[in-house]
Structure formats: C-alpha cells, structure tokens
Amino acid sequence: MDTPRKITIHSVHDGASLTLSGFRPEYGGPDTETFVATATLGHWFAEVSASTYMTQNLGDFFRDLAANWRGWQGEKSWGTLEGEVTLTATSDGTGHITMKFTLSQPYTGFEWQVSGALELEAGSLERLAIVVSDAWNKPSI
C-alpha cells in the first residue's frame, strides 16, 4: 500500500510549517488534483482546499530555488490558479531564504486570508526540492 502524499515545509527558527496533503483526483483532467494546504504558526492554524489545475509544478519551483541557492534578486513566486495558496521566496544572499505564504478562500461568500513566513536555510533546499518533486509528481491512488 502506498504512503499518503504529504509535503511539509518547516521553518528553521520558530516551528512554523506549511503542509500540503490530501491529494485526490479532480474533474479537470487526469493530471489535476485537489489538495489541502495547512499552515501552523504558534498556537493557530489555517487550512484551505486548492487545486493543481493549470498550476506550475511545485517541484520545479523548489528545484529552481535549490539551483540558485547562493541567492537571487527579487522574488520567486508560485501559486494556485485561484489564489488559494501562494508562495513567495526571497534570498538575502547569505544562505537564508524567506518563504512567505498566503492561504485564502476568495470565492465562498466569506472571504478570508492568512499570511505567514517560513525561514529556510539554503543548504536544505536541494533535499526539500527532492521531497517536494517526489510527492507532487506521484499520481493519486
């Protein structure tokens, strides 16, 4: 039996994390899935459902970060088509990456948004890229 797919990105300083899990096939096509994004920061958490429909491969996003581990100018961003989950990475050029995230529910009549940041070390990006790529590209069962 396959292990359920789960991607967890941990902050190195404050215990904050972002987890993507619950991948299930969606009606948009054979390569489209729904998933749940959960942010945990201190004593609170936020959770939203999202879709991979017309979304850049998250593994490619993390492989790009890992390939440029020495730093880059500006922001590198990833997000779902409807904006339920967005990630924005910046580098200070000294091995520290700030991964800002936003979870939102924009189209339900009760709109909400939660934002936070995860601090990552450049040395962890290659392993994180492998883990994310493996989980993101694995088909649902």
DSSP file (Angstrom, degrees, kcal/mol; ACC not computed):
  #  RESIDUE AA STRUCTURE BP1 BP2  ACC     N-H-->O    O-->H-N    N-H-->O    O-->H-N    TCO  KAPPA ALPHA  PHI   PSI    X-CA   Y-CA   Z-CA
    1    1 A M              0   0    0      0, 0.0     2,-0.1     0, 0.0     0, 0.0   0.000 360.0 360.0 360.0 135.5    0.0    0.0    0.0
    2    2 A D        -     0   0    0      1,-0.1     3,-0.1   139,-0.0   139,-0.0  -0.400 360.0-113.7 -73.1 147.9    1.3    3.5   -0.9
    3    3 A T        -     0   0    0     -2,-0.1    -1,-0.1     1,-0.1     3,-0.1  -0.612  40.9-100.6 -76.1 137.6    2.1    6.0    1.7
    4    4 A P        -     0   0    0      0, 0.0     2,-0.3     0, 0.0    -1,-0.1  -0.325  42.0-108.1 -58.6 141.7   -0.3    9.1    1.6
    5    5 A R        +     0   0    0     18,-0.2    17,-0.6   130,-0.1    18,-0.4  -0.548  48.9 163.1 -75.8 132.5    1.4   12.0   -0.1
    6    6 A K  E     -A   21   0A   0     -2,-0.3     2,-0.5    15,-0.2    15,-0.2  -0.958  21.8-165.2-153.5 130.0    2.3   14.8    2.2
    7    7 A I  E     -A   20   0A   0     13,-2.8    13,-2.9    -2,-0.3     2,-0.5  -0.978  11.9-178.1-117.4 121.1    4.7   17.8    1.8
    8    8 A T  E     -A   19   0A   0     -2,-0.5     2,-0.6    11,-0.2    11,-0.2  -0.984   9.4-166.2-124.3 128.2    5.7   19.6    4.9
    9    9 A I  E     -A   18   0A   0      9,-2.9     9,-2.0    -2,-0.5     2,-0.4  -0.956  13.9-160.6-112.4 118.4    7.9   22.7    4.8
   10   10 A H  E     -A   17   0A   0     -2,-0.6     2,-0.3     7,-0.2     7,-0.2  -0.792  16.6-126.4-104.1 141.0    9.3   23.6    8.3
   11   11 A S     >  -     0   0    0      5,-3.0     4,-0.6    -2,-0.4   109,-0.2  -0.633  16.1-140.0 -76.4 140.9   10.7   27.0    9.3
   12   12 A V  T  4 S+     0   0    0    107,-3.0    -1,-0.1    -2,-0.3   108,-0.1   0.640  91.9  35.8 -78.6 -13.1   14.2   26.6   10.9
   13   13 A H  T  4 S+     0   0    0    106,-0.2    -1,-0.1     3,-0.1   105,-0.0   0.834 122.4  23.2-109.9 -40.8   13.6   29.2   13.6
   14   14 A D  T  4 S-     0   0    0    105,-0.1    28,-0.3     2,-0.1    -2,-0.1   0.345  93.6-108.8-121.4   8.4   10.0   29.3   15.1
   15   15 A G     <  +     0   0    0     -4,-0.6    -3,-0.1     1,-0.3   103,-0.0   0.487  66.9 146.0  79.4   1.1    8.4   25.9   14.4
   16   16 A A        +     0   0    0    101,-0.1    -5,-3.0    25,-0.1     2,-0.3  -0.373  23.8 179.7 -68.2 151.7    6.0   27.3   11.8
   17   17 A S  E     -AB  10  40A   0     23,-2.2    23,-2.7    -7,-0.2     2,-0.4  -0.989  27.6-148.8-151.8 159.8    5.1   24.9    9.0
   18   18 A L  E     -AB   9  39A   0     -9,-2.0    -9,-2.9    -2,-0.3     2,-0.4  -0.997  20.8-169.2-129.6 125.4    3.1   24.6    5.8
   19   19 A T  E     -AB   8  38A   0     19,-2.8    19,-2.9    -2,-0.4     2,-0.5  -0.957  11.0-164.8-121.4 134.3    1.8   21.2    4.8
   20   20 A L  E     +AB   7  37A   0    -13,-2.9   -13,-2.8    -2,-0.4     2,-0.2  -0.979  35.0 132.7-113.6 125.6    0.2   20.1    1.5
   21   21 A S  E     +AB   6  36A   0     15,-2.4    15,-3.3    -2,-0.5   -15,-0.2  -0.849  28.2  71.1-154.6-175.0   -1.7   16.8    1.8
   22   22 A G  E     -     0   0A   0    -17,-0.6     2,-0.2    -2,-0.2    12,-0.1   0.822  59.5-173.5  65.3  33.6   -4.9   15.0    0.9
   23   23 A F  E     +     0   0A   0    -18,-0.4   118,-0.3    12,-0.1    12,-0.2  -0.421   9.7 168.2 -65.1 128.0   -4.2   14.8   -2.8
   24   24 A R  E     - B   0  34A   0     10,-2.2    10,-2.7    -2,-0.2   116,-0.0  -0.994  40.8 -94.7-140.6 145.5   -7.2   13.4   -4.8
   25   25 A P  E     - B   0  33A   0      0, 0.0     2,-0.3     0, 0.0     8,-0.3  -0.262  42.6-154.6 -57.6 146.0   -8.0   13.3   -8.5
   26   26 A E    >   -     0   0    0      6,-2.6     3,-1.1     3,-0.5     6,-0.3  -0.807  27.0-109.4-122.0 163.2  -10.2   16.2   -9.7
   27   27 A Y  T 3  S+     0   0    0     -2,-0.3     6,-0.1     1,-0.2    -1,-0.0   0.595  99.5  85.5 -67.6 -13.0  -12.6   16.5  -12.6
   28   28 A G  T 3  S-     0   0    0      1,-0.2    -1,-0.2     2,-0.1     3,-0.1   0.605 107.0 -63.8 -71.0 -11.4  -10.3   18.9  -14.5
   29   29 A G    X   -     0   0    0     -3,-1.1     3,-1.6     3,-0.3    -3,-0.5  -0.815  60.9 -66.0 147.2 173.1   -8.3   16.1  -16.1
   30   30 A P  T 3  S+     0   0    0      0, 0.0    -1,-0.1     0, 0.0    -2,-0.1   0.736 129.7  46.3 -66.0 -22.2   -6.0   13.2  -15.4
   31   31 A D  T 3  S+     0   0    0     -3,-0.1     2,-0.5   108,-0.1    -3,-0.0   0.268  94.1  96.3-101.8  11.4   -3.2   15.5  -14.1
   32   32 A T    <   +     0   0    0     -3,-1.6    -6,-2.6    -6,-0.3     2,-0.3  -0.875  47.2 169.3-109.6 133.2   -5.4   17.6  -11.9
   33   33 A E  E     -B   25   0A   0     -2,-0.5    19,-2.8    -8,-0.3    20,-0.3  -0.941  29.2-130.7-135.5 156.1   -5.9   17.1   -8.2
   34   34 A T  E     +BC  24  51A   0    -10,-2.7   -10,-2.2    -2,-0.3     2,-0.3  -0.779  32.2 175.4 -97.4 154.9   -7.3   18.8   -5.2
   35   35 A F  E     - C   0  50A   0     15,-2.2    15,-2.7    -2,-0.3     2,-0.5  -0.956  28.0-118.0-150.9 167.9   -5.2   19.1   -2.1
   36   36 A V  E     -BC  21  49A   0    -15,-3.3   -15,-2.4    -2,-0.3     2,-0.5  -0.943  18.5-158.1-113.6 131.4   -5.4   20.6    1.4
   37   37 A A  E     -BC  20  48A   0     11,-2.9    11,-2.2    -2,-0.5     2,-0.5  -0.942  11.5-173.3-108.5 128.3   -2.9   23.3    2.5
   38   38 A T  E     -BC  19  47A   0    -19,-2.9   -19,-2.8    -2,-0.5     2,-0.4  -0.984   6.8-163.8-126.2 124.7   -2.4   23.7    6.2
   39   39 A A  E     -BC  18  46A   0      7,-2.7     7,-2.0    -2,-0.5     2,-0.5  -0.903   3.5-167.5-105.8 134.2   -0.4   26.4    7.9
   40   40 A T  E     +BC  17  45A   0    -23,-2.7   -23,-2.2    -2,-0.4     2,-0.4  -0.983  13.5 166.0-123.8 121.0    0.7   26.1   11.5
   41   41 A L  E >   - C   0  44A   0      3,-2.4     3,-1.8    -2,-0.5     2,-0.2  -0.935  62.6 -53.6-136.4 109.7    2.1   29.1   13.3
   42   42 A G  T 3  S-     0   0    0     -2,-0.4   -28,-0.0   -28,-0.3     0, 0.0  -0.425 121.2 -12.5  62.6-125.1    2.4   29.1   17.0
   43   43 A H  T 3  S+     0   0    0     -2,-0.2     2,-0.3    -3,-0.1    -1,-0.3   0.295 125.4  66.6 -94.5   8.7   -1.0   28.2   18.6
   44   44 A W  E <   -C   41   0A   0     -3,-1.8    -3,-2.4     2,-0.0     2,-0.3  -0.875  54.8-171.0-128.6 162.4   -3.1   28.7   15.5
   45   45 A F  E     -C   40   0A   0     -2,-0.3     2,-0.3    -5,-0.2    -5,-0.2  -0.979   7.6-155.8-145.5 158.9   -3.5   27.0   12.1
   46   46 A A  E     -C   39   0A   0     -7,-2.0    -7,-2.7    -2,-0.3     2,-0.4  -0.976  10.4-167.2-133.4 148.2   -5.4   27.7    8.9
   47   47 A E  E     +C   38   0A   0     -2,-0.3     2,-0.3    -9,-0.2    -9,-0.2  -0.999   8.3 172.5-141.1 139.5   -6.5   25.2    6.3
   48   48 A V  E     -C   37   0A   0    -11,-2.2   -11,-2.9    -2,-0.4     2,-0.3  -0.994  27.5-127.6-144.6 147.9   -7.7   25.6    2.7
   49   49 A S  E     +C   36   0A   0     -2,-0.3     2,-0.3   -13,-0.2   -13,-0.2  -0.765  36.6 169.0 -92.4 144.3   -8.6   23.3   -0.2
   50   50 A A  E     -C   35   0A   0    -15,-2.7   -15,-2.2    -2,-0.3     2,-0.3  -0.862  24.8-124.1-145.7 176.9   -7.0   24.1   -3.5
   51   51 A S  E     -C   34   0A   0     -2,-0.3    30,-0.4   -17,-0.2   -17,-0.2  -0.948  10.2-144.1-130.9 149.1   -6.4   22.6   -7.0
   52   52 A T    >   +     0   0    0    -19,-2.8     3,-2.0    -2,-0.3   -18,-0.1   0.409  56.8 136.3 -86.4   0.9   -3.4   21.8   -9.1
   53   53 A Y  T 3  S-     0   0    0    -20,-0.3    28,-0.6     1,-0.3    -2,-0.1  -0.291  84.6 -11.6 -56.4 123.9   -5.4   22.8  -12.2
   54   54 A M  T 3  S+     0   0    0      1,-0.2     2,-0.4    26,-0.1    -1,-0.3   0.803 103.5 141.8  54.1  35.3   -3.2   24.9  -14.5
   55   55 A T    <   -     0   0    0     -3,-2.0    -1,-0.2    25,-0.1    25,-0.1  -0.874  57.8-109.0-108.3 138.0   -0.6   25.3  -11.7
   56   56 A Q        -     0   0    0     23,-0.4     2,-0.2    -2,-0.4    23,-0.0  -0.314  49.1 -91.2 -57.1 144.5    3.2   25.3  -12.2
   57   57 A N     >  -     0   0    0      1,-0.2     4,-1.5     2,-0.1     3,-0.3  -0.441  30.7-147.3 -61.0 123.1    4.8   22.1  -10.9
   58   58 A L  H  > S+     0   0    0     -2,-0.2     4,-2.1     1,-0.2     5,-0.2   0.828  97.5  59.8 -65.7 -31.2    5.8   22.8   -7.3
   59   59 A G  H  > S+     0   0    0     73,-0.3     4,-2.4     1,-0.2    -1,-0.2   0.897 102.9  51.9 -61.8 -40.2    8.8   20.6   -7.7
   60   60 A D  H  > S+     0   0    0     -3,-0.3     4,-2.2     2,-0.2    -1,-0.2   0.894 107.3  53.5 -62.0 -40.1   10.1   22.8  -10.5
   61   61 A F  H  X S+     0   0    0     -4,-1.5     4,-1.8     1,-0.2    -2,-0.2   0.939 112.7  42.4 -59.8 -48.3    9.7   25.8   -8.2
   62   62 A F  H  X S+     0   0    0     -4,-2.1     4,-2.5     1,-0.2    67,-0.2   0.836 110.8  55.6 -71.7 -31.9   11.8   24.2   -5.4
   63   63 A R  H  X S+     0   0    0     -4,-2.4     4,-2.5     2,-0.2    -1,-0.2   0.885 107.2  51.5 -64.5 -36.9   14.4   22.9   -7.9
   64   64 A D  H  X S+     0   0    0     -4,-2.2     4,-1.3     2,-0.2    -2,-0.2   0.917 110.0  48.5 -64.2 -43.2   14.8   26.4   -9.2
   65   65 A L  H  < S+     0   0    0     -4,-1.8     3,-0.4     1,-0.2     6,-0.2   0.936 113.2  47.7 -60.7 -45.3   15.3   27.7   -5.6
   66   66 A A  H >< S+     0   0    0     -4,-2.5     3,-1.3    59,-0.3    -2,-0.2   0.884 108.7  53.5 -64.4 -39.0   17.9   24.9   -5.0
   67   67 A A  H 3< S+     0   0    0     -4,-2.5    -1,-0.2     1,-0.3     3,-0.2   0.779 115.0  42.1 -66.3 -25.6   19.7   25.6   -8.2
   68   68 A N  T >< S+     0   0    0     -4,-1.3     3,-2.6    -3,-0.4    -1,-0.3  -0.143  73.4 139.2-111.0  36.1   20.1   29.2   -7.2
   69   69 A W  T <   +     0   0    0     -3,-1.3    26,-0.2     1,-0.3    -1,-0.2   0.691  61.9  67.9 -59.3 -21.4   20.9   28.5   -3.5
   70   70 A R  T 3  S-     0   0    0      1,-0.3    -1,-0.3    -3,-0.2    25,-0.2   0.634 117.8 -91.4 -74.1 -11.4   23.6   31.3   -3.4
   71   71 A G    <   -     0   0    0     -3,-2.6     2,-0.3    -6,-0.2    -1,-0.3  -0.462  36.9-139.0 124.0 165.7   20.8   33.8   -3.8
   72   72 A W        -     0   0    0     -2,-0.2    19,-0.5     2,-0.1     2,-0.3  -0.960  25.8 -99.9-153.6 163.5   18.8   35.7   -6.4
   73   73 A Q  S    S-     0   0    0     -2,-0.3    19,-0.1    17,-0.1    -2,-0.0  -0.692  81.3 -11.4 -89.4 142.4   17.4   39.2   -6.9
   74   74 A G  S    S-     0   0    0     -2,-0.3    17,-0.5    17,-0.1     2,-0.3  -0.305 100.7 -36.1  74.7-152.1   13.8   40.0   -6.2
   75   75 A E        -     0   0    0     15,-0.1     2,-0.4    -2,-0.0    15,-0.2  -0.822  35.7-153.9-114.9 149.1   11.1   37.4   -5.6
   76   76 A K  E     -D   89   0B   0     13,-2.1    13,-3.3    -2,-0.3     2,-0.3  -0.993  28.3-167.1-116.8 128.9   10.4   33.9   -6.9
   77   77 A S  E     +D   88   0B   0     -2,-0.4     2,-0.3    11,-0.2    11,-0.2  -0.865  20.7 177.5-126.4 153.2    6.7   33.0   -6.8
   78   78 A W  E     +D   87   0B   0      9,-2.4     9,-3.3    -2,-0.3     2,-0.3  -0.981  17.1 154.4-143.4 146.4    4.4   30.0   -7.1
   79   79 A G  E     -D   86   0B   0     -2,-0.3   -23,-0.4     7,-0.2     7,-0.2  -0.987  41.1 -96.1-167.1 162.4    0.6   29.8   -6.6
   80   80 A T    >   -     0   0    0      5,-2.2     3,-1.1    -2,-0.3   -28,-0.1  -0.438  43.7-108.3 -78.9 159.3   -2.6   28.1   -7.5
   81   81 A L  T 3  S+     0   0    0    -28,-0.6    -1,-0.1   -30,-0.4   -27,-0.1   0.881 119.3  41.1 -57.4 -43.1   -4.8   29.4  -10.3
   82   82 A E  T 3  S-     0   0    0    -31,-0.2    -1,-0.3     3,-0.0    25,-0.0   0.458 113.6-115.0 -88.4  -1.4   -7.5   30.7   -8.0
   83   83 A G  S <  S+     0   0    0     -3,-1.1     3,-0.1     2,-0.2    -2,-0.1   0.658  73.8 132.6  81.1  16.2   -5.0   32.1   -5.4
   84   84 A E  S    S+     0   0    0      1,-0.2    20,-2.1    19,-0.1     2,-0.4   0.850  79.4  25.8 -67.6 -31.3   -5.9   29.8   -2.5
   85   85 A V  E    S+ E   0 103B   0     18,-0.2    -5,-2.2    16,-0.0     2,-0.4  -0.992  70.7 172.0-134.5 125.6   -2.2   29.1   -2.0
   86   86 A T  E     -DE  79 102B   0     16,-2.0    16,-2.0    -2,-0.4     2,-0.4  -0.993  10.3-166.7-132.0 144.2    0.7   31.4   -2.9
   87   87 A L  E     -DE  78 101B   0     -9,-3.3    -9,-2.4    -2,-0.4     2,-0.4  -0.988   3.2-175.1-126.2 136.9    4.4   31.1   -2.0
   88   88 A T  E     -DE  77 100B   0     12,-2.6    12,-2.9    -2,-0.4     2,-0.4  -0.971   8.5-163.8-135.1 119.1    7.0   33.9   -2.5
   89   89 A A  E     +DE  76  99B   0    -13,-3.3   -13,-2.1    -2,-0.4     2,-0.3  -0.853   9.0 177.9-108.0 136.6   10.6   33.3   -1.8
   90   90 A T  E     - E   0  98B   0      8,-2.0     8,-2.4    -2,-0.4     2,-0.4  -0.940  13.7-149.1-129.0 156.0   13.3   35.8   -1.3
   91   91 A S  E     - E   0  97B   0    -17,-0.5     6,-0.2   -19,-0.5   -17,-0.1  -0.960  13.5-155.1-126.3 142.4   17.0   35.4   -0.5
   92   92 A D        -     0   0    0      4,-2.0     5,-0.1    -2,-0.4    -1,-0.1   0.424  46.0-117.7 -93.5   1.9   19.4   37.5    1.4
   93   93 A G  S    S+     0   0    0      3,-0.3     4,-0.1   -24,-0.1   -20,-0.0   0.452  99.6  85.6  79.7  -0.8   22.4   36.2   -0.4
   94   94 A T  S    S-     0   0    0      2,-0.2     3,-0.1     0, 0.0   -23,-0.1   0.121 117.9 -81.4-117.8  19.2   24.0   34.7    2.7
   95   95 A G  S    S+     0   0    0      1,-0.3    27,-2.8   -26,-0.2     2,-0.5   0.516  94.2 119.1  97.8   6.1   22.1   31.4    2.7
   96   96 A H  E     - F   0 121B   0     25,-0.2    -4,-2.0    26,-0.1     2,-0.4  -0.916  40.6-168.7-110.5 129.8   18.8   32.5    4.3
   97   97 A I  E     -EF  91 120B   0     23,-2.9    23,-3.2    -2,-0.5     2,-0.6  -0.954   9.4-154.8-116.5 132.0   15.6   32.1    2.4
   98   98 A T  E     -EF  90 119B   0     -8,-2.4    -8,-2.0    -2,-0.4     2,-0.8  -0.944   8.3-165.9-104.9 119.7   12.3   33.7    3.5
   99   99 A M  E     -EF  89 118B   0     19,-3.2    19,-2.2    -2,-0.6     2,-0.3  -0.869   6.4-166.0-107.5  97.9    9.3   31.8    2.1
  100  100 A K  E     -EF  88 117B   0    -12,-2.9   -12,-2.6    -2,-0.8     2,-0.3  -0.631   9.3-170.7 -81.4 142.2    6.2   33.9    2.6
  101  101 A F  E     -EF  87 116B   0     15,-2.5    15,-2.1    -2,-0.3     2,-0.4  -0.960  13.8-164.4-132.9 152.5    2.9   32.1    2.1
  102  102 A T  E     -EF  86 115B   0    -16,-2.0   -16,-2.0    -2,-0.3     2,-0.4  -0.995   0.5-168.5-135.0 130.5   -0.7   33.1    1.9
  103  103 A L  E     +EF  85 114B   0     11,-2.8    11,-3.0    -2,-0.4     2,-0.3  -0.963  22.2 164.6-111.5 134.6   -3.7   30.9    2.3
  104  104 A S  E     - F   0 113B   0    -20,-2.1     9,-0.2    -2,-0.4     7,-0.1  -0.983  38.8-149.0-148.8 159.5   -7.0   32.3    1.2
  105  105 A Q  E >   + F   0 112B   0      7,-2.1     7,-0.6    -2,-0.3     3,-0.6  -0.784  29.5 167.0-127.1  84.9  -10.6   31.4    0.4
  106  106 A P  T 3   +     0   0    0      0, 0.0     3,-0.2     0, 0.0     5,-0.2   0.671  64.1  44.1 -80.5 -17.8  -11.6   34.1   -2.1
  107  107 A Y  T 3  S+     0   0    0      1,-0.1     4,-0.1     3,-0.1   -25,-0.0  -0.096  82.4  89.3-124.1  38.0  -14.8   32.8   -3.7
  108  108 A T  S <  S-     0   0    0     -3,-0.6    -1,-0.1     0, 0.0     3,-0.0   0.471  95.4-108.2-112.5  -2.2  -17.0   31.4   -0.9
  109  109 A G  S    S+     0   0    0     -3,-0.2     2,-0.4    -4,-0.1    -2,-0.0   0.114 112.9  69.3  90.8 -22.3  -19.0   34.5    0.2
  110  110 A F  S    S-     0   0    0     -5,-0.1     2,-0.2     2,-0.0    -3,-0.1  -0.775  79.0-166.4-125.8  83.6  -17.0   34.5    3.4
  111  111 A E        +     0   0    0     -2,-0.4     2,-0.3    -5,-0.2    -7,-0.0  -0.475  13.3 166.4 -78.2 140.7  -13.6   35.6    2.1
  112  112 A W  E     -F  105   0B   0     -7,-0.6    -7,-2.1    -2,-0.2     2,-0.3  -0.966  16.1-164.1-147.1 163.1  -10.5   35.2    4.4
  113  113 A Q  E     -F  104   0B   0     -2,-0.3     2,-0.4    -9,-0.2    -9,-0.2  -0.981   2.2-170.3-152.3 136.6   -6.8   35.3    4.1
  114  114 A V  E     -F  103   0B   0    -11,-3.0   -11,-2.8    -2,-0.3     2,-0.3  -0.997  10.2-172.9-128.6 133.2   -3.9   34.2    6.3
  115  115 A S  E     +F  102   0B   0     -2,-0.4     2,-0.3   -13,-0.2   -13,-0.2  -0.927  13.6 147.9-126.2 151.6   -0.2   35.1    5.7
  116  116 A G  E     -F  101   0B   0    -15,-2.1   -15,-2.5    -2,-0.3     2,-0.3  -0.916  31.8-119.0-161.0-175.1    3.0   34.0    7.3
  117  117 A A  E     -F  100   0B   0     -2,-0.3     2,-0.4   -17,-0.3   -17,-0.2  -0.998   8.1-155.7-142.9 145.1    6.6   33.3    6.6
  118  118 A L  E     -F   99   0B   0    -19,-2.2   -19,-3.2    -2,-0.3     2,-0.6  -0.968  16.1-141.0-116.7 133.8    8.9   30.3    6.9
  119  119 A E  E     -F   98   0B   0     -2,-0.4  -107,-3.0   -21,-0.2     2,-0.3  -0.867  25.9-175.7 -96.6 124.0   12.7   30.8    7.3
  120  120 A L  E     -F   97   0B   0    -23,-3.2   -23,-2.9    -2,-0.6     2,-0.4  -0.844  22.3-128.7-118.2 153.9   14.7   28.2    5.3
  121  121 A E  E >   -F   96   0B   0     -2,-0.3     3,-1.9   -25,-0.2     4,-0.5  -0.849  18.6-130.4 -99.8 138.7   18.4   27.5    5.0
  122  122 A A  G >  S+     0   0    0    -27,-2.8     3,-1.3    -2,-0.4     4,-0.5   0.834 106.6  63.5 -56.1 -34.1   19.9   27.4    1.5
  123  123 A G  G 3  S+     0   0    0    -28,-0.3     4,-0.3     1,-0.3    -1,-0.3   0.690 100.6  52.0 -65.9 -18.6   21.6   24.0    2.5
  124  124 A S  G <> S+     0   0    0     -3,-1.9     4,-2.3     1,-0.1    -1,-0.3   0.529  86.3  86.4 -92.7  -7.1   18.2   22.4    2.9
  125  125 A L  H <> S+     0   0    0     -3,-1.3     4,-2.6    -4,-0.5   -59,-0.3   0.871  84.4  52.7 -66.5 -38.4   16.8   23.4   -0.5
  126  126 A E  H  > S+     0   0    0     -4,-0.5     4,-1.8     2,-0.2    -1,-0.2   0.945 113.4  43.0 -64.1 -46.9   18.2   20.5   -2.5
  127  127 A R  H  > S+     0   0    0     -4,-0.3     4,-2.4     1,-0.2    -1,-0.2   0.911 114.5  51.3 -64.4 -42.1   16.7   17.9   -0.2
  128  128 A L  H  X S+     0   0    0     -4,-2.3     4,-2.9     1,-0.2     5,-0.2   0.893 107.4  53.6 -61.6 -40.4   13.4   19.9    0.0
  129  129 A A  H  X S+     0   0    0     -4,-2.6     4,-2.4   -67,-0.2    -1,-0.2   0.889 109.7  48.2 -62.1 -39.7   13.3   20.0   -3.8
  130  130 A I  H  X S+     0   0    0     -4,-1.8     4,-2.6     2,-0.2    -2,-0.2   0.942 113.7  46.1 -65.9 -47.5   13.6   16.2   -4.0
  131  131 A V  H  X S+     0   0    0     -4,-2.4     4,-2.2     2,-0.2     5,-0.2   0.929 115.6  45.6 -61.6 -46.8   10.9   15.6   -1.4
  132  132 A V  H  X S+     0   0    0     -4,-2.9     4,-3.1     2,-0.2     5,-0.3   0.923 113.4  49.7 -64.1 -44.9    8.5   18.1   -3.0
  133  133 A S  H  X S+     0   0    0     -4,-2.4     4,-2.2    -5,-0.2    -2,-0.2   0.922 111.2  49.0 -60.8 -45.2    9.2   16.8   -6.5
  134  134 A D  H  X S+     0   0    0     -4,-2.6     4,-0.6     1,-0.2    -1,-0.2   0.922 117.9  39.5 -61.2 -44.8    8.6   13.2   -5.4
  135  135 A A  H  < S+     0   0    0     -4,-2.2     3,-0.5    -5,-0.2    -2,-0.2   0.904 116.7  48.9 -73.1 -41.0    5.3   14.0   -3.6
  136  136 A W  H  < S+     0   0    0     -4,-3.1    -2,-0.2     1,-0.2    -1,-0.2   0.874 114.9  44.0 -68.6 -37.1    4.0   16.5   -6.2
  137  137 A N  H  < S+     0   0    0     -4,-2.2    -1,-0.2    -5,-0.3    -2,-0.2   0.525  88.0 103.1 -89.1  -5.7    4.6   14.2   -9.2
  138  138 A K  S  < S-     0   0    0     -4,-0.6  -133,-0.1    -3,-0.5    -4,-0.0  -0.637  75.6-120.2 -79.4 128.8    3.3   11.0   -7.7
  139  139 A P        -     0   0    0      0, 0.0    -1,-0.1     0, 0.0    -2,-0.1  -0.306  28.8-103.2 -68.5 152.8   -0.2   10.1   -9.0
  140  140 A S              0   0    0      1,-0.1  -116,-0.1  -136,-0.0  -107,-0.0  -0.334 360.0 360.0 -67.9 154.5   -3.1    9.8   -6.6
  141  141 A I              0   0    0   -118,-0.3    -1,-0.1  -139,-0.0  -117,-0.1   0.376 360.0 360.0-108.6 360.0   -4.3    6.3   -5.7
